[in-house]
């Protein structure tokens, strides 16, 4: 790496707010389908939280780990061992949100599930509260 700050990245999963008819999603734009569900069945919303893995070394400070998982709000940052590789992120999302598809295509996810990028970023301060570790 050069002398400048390391580049950061953001990996996010934002689930749809409704359990939608897959056939409808295949033929209509997703936003149109969401709008149909919001108008027809507004109380059937599924309250899934967005999940975001960030690597932002330039903003690292106490309470803002260089590598972190954000859940539900920007104040909920859980320190992570290191920057997350996109292959590991996809394995995580499919393993936990689309288990059937993950199991059916496990060989596809196998290599990505163990990929690494960057060095460990946990500080002593990060280790004082719950944090995520992986090999």
MODELLER restraints for C-alpha pairs under 7 A, 6 or more apart:
rsr = mdl.restraints
at = mdl.atoms
rsr.add(forms.Gaussian(group=physical.xy_distance, feature=features.Distance(at['CA:5:A'], at['CA:58:A']), mean=6.64, stdev=0.5))
rsr.add(forms.Gaussian(group=physical.xy_distance, feature=features.Distance(at['CA:6:A'], at['CA:57:A']), mean=6.64, stdev=0.5))
rsr.add(forms.Gaussian(group=physical.xy_distance, feature=features.Distance(at['CA:8:A'], at['CA:55:A']), mean=4.92, stdev=0.5))
rsr.add(forms.Gaussian(group=physical.xy_distance, feature=features.Distance(at['CA:8:A'], at['CA:56:A']), mean=4.67, stdev=0.5))
rsr.add(forms.Gaussian(group=physical.xy_distance, feature=features.Distance(at['CA:8:A'], at['CA:57:A']), mean=6.56, stdev=0.5))
rsr.add(forms.Gaussian(group=physical.xy_distance, feature=features.Distance(at['CA:9:A'], at['CA:54:A']), mean=5.89, stdev=0.5))
rsr.add(forms.Gaussian(group=physical.xy_distance, feature=features.Distance(at['CA:9:A'], at['CA:55:A']), mean=5.22, stdev=0.5))
rsr.add(forms.Gaussian(group=physical.xy_distance, feature=features.Distance(at['CA:9:A'], at['CA:56:A']), mean=6.71, stdev=0.5))
rsr.add(forms.Gaussian(group=physical.xy_distance, feature=features.Distance(at['CA:10:A'], at['CA:52:A']), mean=6.87, stdev=0.5))
rsr.add(forms.Gaussian(group=physical.xy_distance, feature=features.Distance(at['CA:10:A'], at['CA:53:A']), mean=5.78, stdev=0.5))
rsr.add(forms.Gaussian(group=physical.xy_distance, feature=features.Distance(at['CA:10:A'], at['CA:54:A']), mean=4.49, stdev=0.5))
rsr.add(forms.Gaussian(group=physical.xy_distance, feature=features.Distance(at['CA:10:A'], at['CA:55:A']), mean=6.38, stdev=0.5))
rsr.add(forms.Gaussian(group=physical.xy_distance, feature=features.Distance(at['CA:11:A'], at['CA:52:A']), mean=5.62, stdev=0.5))
rsr.add(forms.Gaussian(group=physical.xy_distance, feature=features.Distance(at['CA:11:A'], at['CA:53:A']), mean=5.14, stdev=0.5))
rsr.add(forms.Gaussian(group=physical.xy_distance, feature=features.Distance(at['CA:11:A'], at['CA:54:A']), mean=6.43, stdev=0.5))
rsr.add(forms.Gaussian(group=physical.xy_distance, feature=features.Distance(at['CA:12:A'], at['CA:51:A']), mean=5.70, stdev=0.5))
rsr.add(forms.Gaussian(group=physical.xy_distance, feature=features.Distance(at['CA:12:A'], at['CA:52:A']), mean=4.24, stdev=0.5))
rsr.add(forms.Gaussian(group=physical.xy_distance, feature=features.Distance(at['CA:12:A'], at['CA:53:A']), mean=6.36, stdev=0.5))
rsr.add(forms.Gaussian(group=physical.xy_distance, feature=features.Distance(at['CA:13:A'], at['CA:50:A']), mean=5.72, stdev=0.5))
rsr.add(forms.Gaussian(group=physical.xy_distance, feature=features.Distance(at['CA:13:A'], at['CA:51:A']), mean=5.25, stdev=0.5))
rsr.add(forms.Gaussian(group=physical.xy_distance, feature=features.Distance(at['CA:13:A'], at['CA:52:A']), mean=6.36, stdev=0.5))
rsr.add(forms.Gaussian(group=physical.xy_distance, feature=features.Distance(at['CA:14:A'], at['CA:50:A']), mean=4.59, stdev=0.5))
rsr.add(forms.Gaussian(group=physical.xy_distance, feature=features.Distance(at['CA:14:A'], at['CA:51:A']), mean=6.65, stdev=0.5))
rsr.add(forms.Gaussian(group=physical.xy_distance, feature=features.Distance(at['CA:15:A'], at['CA:48:A']), mean=6.54, stdev=0.5))
rsr.add(forms.Gaussian(group=physical.xy_distance, feature=features.Distance(at['CA:15:A'], at['CA:50:A']), mean=6.45, stdev=0.5))
rsr.add(forms.Gaussian(group=physical.xy_distance, feature=features.Distance(at['CA:17:A'], at['CA:45:A']), mean=5.56, stdev=0.5))
rsr.add(forms.Gaussian(group=physical.xy_distance, feature=features.Distance(at['CA:17:A'], at['CA:46:A']), mean=5.27, stdev=0.5))
rsr.add(forms.Gaussian(group=physical.xy_distance, feature=features.Distance(at['CA:17:A'], at['CA:47:A']), mean=6.49, stdev=0.5))
rsr.add(forms.Gaussian(group=physical.xy_distance, feature=features.Distance(at['CA:18:A'], at['CA:44:A']), mean=6.87, stdev=0.5))
rsr.add(forms.Gaussian(group=physical.xy_distance, feature=features.Distance(at['CA:18:A'], at['CA:45:A']), mean=5.08, stdev=0.5))
rsr.add(forms.Gaussian(group=physical.xy_distance, feature=features.Distance(at['CA:18:A'], at['CA:46:A']), mean=5.33, stdev=0.5))
rsr.add(forms.Gaussian(group=physical.xy_distance, feature=features.Distance(at['CA:25:A'], at['CA:33:A']), mean=6.60, stdev=0.5))
rsr.add(forms.Gaussian(group=physical.xy_distance, feature=features.Distance(at['CA:49:A'], at['CA:71:A']), mean=6.79, stdev=0.5))
rsr.add(forms.Gaussian(group=physical.xy_distance, feature=features.Distance(at['CA:49:A'], at['CA:72:A']), mean=5.61, stdev=0.5))
rsr.add(forms.Gaussian(group=physical.xy_distance, feature=features.Distance(at['CA:50:A'], at['CA:71:A']), mean=6.46, stdev=0.5))
rsr.add(forms.Gaussian(group=physical.xy_distance, feature=features.Distance(at['CA:50:A'], at['CA:72:A']), mean=6.38, stdev=0.5))
rsr.add(forms.Gaussian(group=physical.xy_distance, feature=features.Distance(at['CA:51:A'], at['CA:70:A']), mean=6.11, stdev=0.5))
rsr.add(forms.Gaussian(group=physical.xy_distance, feature=features.Distance(at['CA:51:A'], at['CA:71:A']), mean=5.45, stdev=0.5))
rsr.add(forms.Gaussian(group=physical.xy_distance, feature=features.Distance(at['CA:52:A'], at['CA:69:A']), mean=5.63, stdev=0.5))
rsr.add(forms.Gaussian(group=physical.xy_distance, feature=features.Distance(at['CA:52:A'], at['CA:70:A']), mean=5.12, stdev=0.5))
rsr.add(forms.Gaussian(group=physical.xy_distance, feature=features.Distance(at['CA:52:A'], at['CA:71:A']), mean=6.83, stdev=0.5))
rsr.add(forms.Gaussian(group=physical.xy_distance, feature=features.Distance(at['CA:53:A'], at['CA:68:A']), mean=5.74, stdev=0.5))
rsr.add(forms.Gaussian(group=physical.xy_distance, feature=features.Distance(at['CA:53:A'], at['CA:69:A']), mean=4.51, stdev=0.5))
rsr.add(forms.Gaussian(group=physical.xy_distance, feature=features.Distance(at['CA:53:A'], at['CA:70:A']), mean=6.34, stdev=0.5))
rsr.add(forms.Gaussian(group=physical.xy_distance, feature=features.Distance(at['CA:53:A'], at['CA:84:A']), mean=6.99, stdev=0.5))
rsr.add(forms.Gaussian(group=physical.xy_distance, feature=features.Distance(at['CA:54:A'], at['CA:67:A']), mean=5.63, stdev=0.5))
rsr.add(forms.Gaussian(group=physical.xy_distance, feature=features.Distance(at['CA:54:A'], at['CA:68:A']), mean=5.41, stdev=0.5))
rsr.add(forms.Gaussian(group=physical.xy_distance, feature=features.Distance(at['CA:54:A'], at['CA:69:A']), mean=6.40, stdev=0.5))
rsr.add(forms.Gaussian(group=physical.xy_distance, feature=features.Distance(at['CA:55:A'], at['CA:66:A']), mean=5.57, stdev=0.5))
rsr.add(forms.Gaussian(group=physical.xy_distance, feature=features.Distance(at['CA:55:A'], at['CA:67:A']), mean=4.41, stdev=0.5))
rsr.add(forms.Gaussian(group=physical.xy_distance, feature=features.Distance(at['CA:55:A'], at['CA:68:A']), mean=6.64, stdev=0.5))
rsr.add(forms.Gaussian(group=physical.xy_distance, feature=features.Distance(at['CA:55:A'], at['CA:83:A']), mean=5.39, stdev=0.5))
rsr.add(forms.Gaussian(group=physical.xy_distance, feature=features.Distance(at['CA:56:A'], at['CA:66:A']), mean=5.07, stdev=0.5))
rsr.add(forms.Gaussian(group=physical.xy_distance, feature=features.Distance(at['CA:56:A'], at['CA:67:A']), mean=6.48, stdev=0.5))
rsr.add(forms.Gaussian(group=physical.xy_distance, feature=features.Distance(at['CA:57:A'], at['CA:66:A']), mean=4.56, stdev=0.5))
rsr.add(forms.Gaussian(group=physical.xy_distance, feature=features.Distance(at['CA:59:A'], at['CA:66:A']), mean=6.76, stdev=0.5))
rsr.add(forms.Gaussian(group=physical.xy_distance, feature=features.Distance(at['CA:60:A'], at['CA:66:A']), mean=4.55, stdev=0.5))
rsr.add(forms.Gaussian(group=physical.xy_distance, feature=features.Distance(at['CA:62:A'], at['CA:125:A']), mean=6.86, stdev=0.5))
rsr.add(forms.Gaussian(group=physical.xy_distance, feature=features.Distance(at['CA:64:A'], at['CA:77:A']), mean=6.79, stdev=0.5))
rsr.add(forms.Gaussian(group=physical.xy_distance, feature=features.Distance(at['CA:65:A'], at['CA:79:A']), mean=5.50, stdev=0.5))
rsr.add(forms.Gaussian(group=physical.xy_distance, feature=features.Distance(at['CA:65:A'], at['CA:126:A']), mean=6.73, stdev=0.5))
rsr.add(forms.Gaussian(group=physical.xy_distance, feature=features.Distance(at['CA:66:A'], at['CA:121:A']), mean=6.35, stdev=0.5))
rsr.add(forms.Gaussian(group=physical.xy_distance, feature=features.Distance(at['CA:67:A'], at['CA:79:A']), mean=6.01, stdev=0.5))
rsr.add(forms.Gaussian(group=physical.xy_distance, feature=features.Distance(at['CA:67:A'], at['CA:80:A']), mean=5.23, stdev=0.5))
rsr.add(forms.Gaussian(group=physical.xy_distance, feature=features.Distance(at['CA:67:A'], at['CA:81:A']), mean=6.98, stdev=0.5))
rsr.add(forms.Gaussian(group=physical.xy_distance, feature=features.Distance(at['CA:67:A'], at['CA:82:A']), mean=5.66, stdev=0.5))
rsr.add(forms.Gaussian(group=physical.xy_distance, feature=features.Distance(at['CA:67:A'], at['CA:83:A']), mean=5.44, stdev=0.5))
rsr.add(forms.Gaussian(group=physical.xy_distance, feature=features.Distance(at['CA:67:A'], at['CA:121:A']), mean=6.43, stdev=0.5))
rsr.add(forms.Gaussian(group=physical.xy_distance, feature=features.Distance(at['CA:68:A'], at['CA:77:A']), mean=5.81, stdev=0.5))
rsr.add(forms.Gaussian(group=physical.xy_distance, feature=features.Distance(at['CA:68:A'], at['CA:78:A']), mean=5.22, stdev=0.5))
rsr.add(forms.Gaussian(group=physical.xy_distance, feature=features.Distance(at['CA:68:A'], at['CA:79:A']), mean=4.36, stdev=0.5))
rsr.add(forms.Gaussian(group=physical.xy_distance, feature=features.Distance(at['CA:68:A'], at['CA:80:A']), mean=4.79, stdev=0.5))
rsr.add(forms.Gaussian(group=physical.xy_distance, feature=features.Distance(at['CA:69:A'], at['CA:77:A']), mean=5.58, stdev=0.5))
rsr.add(forms.Gaussian(group=physical.xy_distance, feature=features.Distance(at['CA:69:A'], at['CA:78:A']), mean=5.03, stdev=0.5))
rsr.add(forms.Gaussian(group=physical.xy_distance, feature=features.Distance(at['CA:69:A'], at['CA:79:A']), mean=6.47, stdev=0.5))
rsr.add(forms.Gaussian(group=physical.xy_distance, feature=features.Distance(at['CA:69:A'], at['CA:80:A']), mean=6.62, stdev=0.5))
rsr.add(forms.Gaussian(group=physical.xy_distance, feature=features.Distance(at['CA:70:A'], at['CA:76:A']), mean=5.56, stdev=0.5))
rsr.add(forms.Gaussian(group=physical.xy_distance, feature=features.Distance(at['CA:70:A'], at['CA:77:A']), mean=4.70, stdev=0.5))
rsr.add(forms.Gaussian(group=physical.xy_distance, feature=features.Distance(at['CA:70:A'], at['CA:78:A']), mean=6.41, stdev=0.5))
rsr.add(forms.Gaussian(group=physical.xy_distance, feature=features.Distance(at['CA:71:A'], at['CA:77:A']), mean=6.97, stdev=0.5))
rsr.add(forms.Gaussian(group=physical.xy_distance, feature=features.Distance(at['CA:78:A'], at['CA:131:A']), mean=5.63, stdev=0.5))
rsr.add(forms.Gaussian(group=physical.xy_distance, feature=features.Distance(at['CA:79:A'], at['CA:122:A']), mean=6.96, stdev=0.5))
rsr.add(forms.Gaussian(group=physical.xy_distance, feature=features.Distance(at['CA:79:A'], at['CA:126:A']), mean=5.97, stdev=0.5))
rsr.add(forms.Gaussian(group=physical.xy_distance, feature=features.Distance(at['CA:79:A'], at['CA:131:A']), mean=4.84, stdev=0.5))
rsr.add(forms.Gaussian(group=physical.xy_distance, feature=features.Distance(at['CA:79:A'], at['CA:132:A']), mean=6.26, stdev=0.5))
rsr.add(forms.Gaussian(group=physical.xy_distance, feature=features.Distance(at['CA:80:A'], at['CA:122:A']), mean=6.77, stdev=0.5))
rsr.add(forms.Gaussian(group=physical.xy_distance, feature=features.Distance(at['CA:80:A'], at['CA:131:A']), mean=5.77, stdev=0.5))
rsr.add(forms.Gaussian(group=physical.xy_distance, feature=features.Distance(at['CA:80:A'], at['CA:132:A']), mean=4.64, stdev=0.5))
rsr.add(forms.Gaussian(group=physical.xy_distance, feature=features.Distance(at['CA:80:A'], at['CA:133:A']), mean=6.17, stdev=0.5))
rsr.add(forms.Gaussian(group=physical.xy_distance, feature=features.Distance(at['CA:81:A'], at['CA:120:A']), mean=5.44, stdev=0.5))
rsr.add(forms.Gaussian(group=physical.xy_distance, feature=features.Distance(at['CA:81:A'], at['CA:121:A']), mean=5.92, stdev=0.5))
rsr.add(forms.Gaussian(group=physical.xy_distance, feature=features.Distance(at['CA:81:A'], at['CA:122:A']), mean=5.56, stdev=0.5))
rsr.add(forms.Gaussian(group=physical.xy_distance, feature=features.Distance(at['CA:81:A'], at['CA:132:A']), mean=5.97, stdev=0.5))
rsr.add(forms.Gaussian(group=physical.xy_distance, feature=features.Distance(at['CA:81:A'], at['CA:133:A']), mean=4.90, stdev=0.5))
rsr.add(forms.Gaussian(group=physical.xy_distance, feature=features.Distance(at['CA:81:A'], at['CA:134:A']), mean=6.60, stdev=0.5))
rsr.add(forms.Gaussian(group=physical.xy_distance, feature=features.Distance(at['CA:82:A'], at['CA:118:A']), mean=6.66, stdev=0.5))
rsr.add(forms.Gaussian(group=physical.xy_distance, feature=features.Distance(at['CA:82:A'], at['CA:119:A']), mean=6.07, stdev=0.5))
rsr.add(forms.Gaussian(group=physical.xy_distance, feature=features.Distance(at['CA:82:A'], at['CA:120:A']), mean=4.42, stdev=0.5))
rsr.add(forms.Gaussian(group=physical.xy_distance, feature=features.Distance(at['CA:82:A'], at['CA:121:A']), mean=5.09, stdev=0.5))
rsr.add(forms.Gaussian(group=physical.xy_distance, feature=features.Distance(at['CA:83:A'], at['CA:117:A']), mean=6.15, stdev=0.5))
rsr.add(forms.Gaussian(group=physical.xy_distance, feature=features.Distance(at['CA:83:A'], at['CA:118:A']), mean=6.09, stdev=0.5))
rsr.add(forms.Gaussian(group=physical.xy_distance, feature=features.Distance(at['CA:84:A'], at['CA:116:A']), mean=6.87, stdev=0.5))
rsr.add(forms.Gaussian(group=physical.xy_distance, feature=features.Distance(at['CA:84:A'], at['CA:117:A']), mean=6.66, stdev=0.5))
rsr.add(forms.Gaussian(group=physical.xy_distance, feature=features.Distance(at['CA:85:A'], at['CA:115:A']), mean=6.03, stdev=0.5))
rsr.add(forms.Gaussian(group=physical.xy_distance, feature=features.Distance(at['CA:85:A'], at['CA:116:A']), mean=5.62, stdev=0.5))
rsr.add(forms.Gaussian(group=physical.xy_distance, feature=features.Distance(at['CA:85:A'], at['CA:117:A']), mean=5.73, stdev=0.5))
rsr.add(forms.Gaussian(group=physical.xy_distance, feature=features.Distance(at['CA:87:A'], at['CA:112:A']), mean=3.94, stdev=0.5))
rsr.add(forms.Gaussian(group=physical.xy_distance, feature=features.Distance(at['CA:87:A'], at['CA:113:A']), mean=5.96, stdev=0.5))
rsr.add(forms.Gaussian(group=physical.xy_distance, feature=features.Distance(at['CA:87:A'], at['CA:115:A']), mean=6.53, stdev=0.5))
rsr.add(forms.Gaussian(group=physical.xy_distance, feature=features.Distance(at['CA:88:A'], at['CA:112:A']), mean=5.11, stdev=0.5))
rsr.add(forms.Gaussian(group=physical.xy_distance, feature=features.Distance(at['CA:88:A'], at['CA:113:A']), mean=4.23, stdev=0.5))
rsr.add(forms.Gaussian(group=physical.xy_distance, feature=features.Distance(at['CA:88:A'], at['CA:114:A']), mean=6.27, stdev=0.5))
rsr.add(forms.Gaussian(group=physical.xy_distance, feature=features.Distance(at['CA:88:A'], at['CA:115:A']), mean=6.12, stdev=0.5))
rsr.add(forms.Gaussian(group=physical.xy_distance, feature=features.Distance(at['CA:91:A'], at['CA:109:A']), mean=5.55, stdev=0.5))
rsr.add(forms.Gaussian(group=physical.xy_distance, feature=features.Distance(at['CA:91:A'], at['CA:112:A']), mean=6.79, stdev=0.5))
rsr.add(forms.Gaussian(group=physical.xy_distance, feature=features.Distance(at['CA:91:A'], at['CA:113:A']), mean=5.50, stdev=0.5))
rsr.add(forms.Gaussian(group=physical.xy_distance, feature=features.Distance(at['CA:94:A'], at['CA:102:A']), mean=5.32, stdev=0.5))
rsr.add(forms.Gaussian(group=physical.xy_distance, feature=features.Distance(at['CA:95:A'], at['CA:102:A']), mean=5.42, stdev=0.5))
